[in-house]
Amino acid sequence: MRAVVADGSGGPEILSVAELPDPSPGPGEVLVEVAAAGLNRADLLQRQGFYPPPPGASEVIGMECSGTIAALGEGVEGWAVGDAVCCLLAGGGYASYVVVPAGQVMPVPDGVDLVTAAALPEVAATVWSNVFMVAGLRPDETLLVHGGAGGIGTFAIQLAHALGARVLTTGGTPEKLAFCRALGADVAIDYREQDFVEVVRESTDGGVDVVLDNMGAKYLARNVAALATEGRLVVIGMQGGTKAELDLSVLLRKRAAVIATSLRSRPVSEKSAICAAVVEHVWPLVADGSVRPVVHGTMPLEQVREAHELMGSGAHTGKILLTL
């Protein structure tokens, strides 16, 4: 099979496409012939040597894909060869074929084409598990999403809006902010020109109930300052560093919570439960058009270096996909 390989750790120039042996599914697994793979920030971290795959996972980069089932492992039920699917992966997506635990395989939602479906698994699982399962966002509450024009941000805005929450978001250009408003954001904040804590105070009655944060250390204290009483901050990334000081008196006074989570390293059983919840609760909203995958563009697998450069630049809106 064709697959992206990395020559050590470093910049996009270390990536190339090579021929690797085809994988075969074990018990409880399916083999998927990949149509497209989605890019994620974690892919860039893995390329740089900062985010290795979990034990036993493929060394090939790629945490989500879409395609058709090519073979079933022993004991797999409910799927058939030829089914169109999209998958949440621990690794291996940048390849012609990938082996996936059956519980992390999801049907392509109605109305979504096979390639575009590659934009869904990681963002849908991340947003549903963190914003709704962990933070418990309710229809009458307010969500602050950082990086609203990215893959996770565009999905979080739409899903929270569709389920009746009020949404605030940050972005870096007027064009991205306008796009976020079009997706359903009630307030769009230019983080280059505005203090998001001040805008939150001006736009809410005491702060936001949930913050979905990809920045980590750089935003920690300000995120807590933006929380309402009994607010929940969910940290899912560390683009702004890993170490910061926090005034616990603020957290105590607000009776607030700071939660840090990751999806990739969770046990298969947990990821399978998240995928099942996504199919039950999120796919109907995708099928009826309330929520849609936002794709910046597609590039062939051989242009993986250019795709990583584009993601690293931050110039994209929504997801970048590699096609096979």
Sequence and secondary structure as in RCSB ss.txt:
>XXXX:A:sequence
MRAVVADGSGGPEILSVAELPDPSPGPGEVLVEVAAAGLNRADLLQRQGFYPPPPGASEVIGMECSGTIAALGEG
VEGWAVGDAVCCLLAGGGYASYVVVPAGQVMPVPDGVDLVTAAALPEVAATVWSNVFMVAGLRPDETLLVHGGAG
GIGTFAIQLAHALGARVLTTGGTPEKLAFCRALGADVAIDYREQDFVEVVRESTDGGVDVVLDNMGAKYLARNVA
ALATEGRLVVIGMQGGTKAELDLSVLLRKRAAVIATSLRSRPVSEKSAICAAVVEHVWPLVADGSVRPVVHGTMP
LEQVREAHELMGSGAHTGKILLTL
>XXXX:A:secstr
 EEEEESSSSSGGGEEEEE       TTEEEEEEEEEE  HHHHHHHTTSS   TTS SS  SEEEEEEEEE TT
  S  TT EEEEE SS  SBSEEEEEGGGEEE  TT  TTGGGGSHHHHHHHIIIIIIIS   TTSEEEESSTTB
HHHHHHHHHHHHTT EEEEEESSHHHHHHHHHHT SEEEETTTS HHHHHHHHSSS EEEEEESSGGGGHHHHHH
HEEEEEEEEE   TT S     HHHHHHHT EEEE  STTS HHHHHHHHHHHHHHTHHHHHTTSS   EEEEEE
GGGHHHHHHHHHHT   BEEEEE 
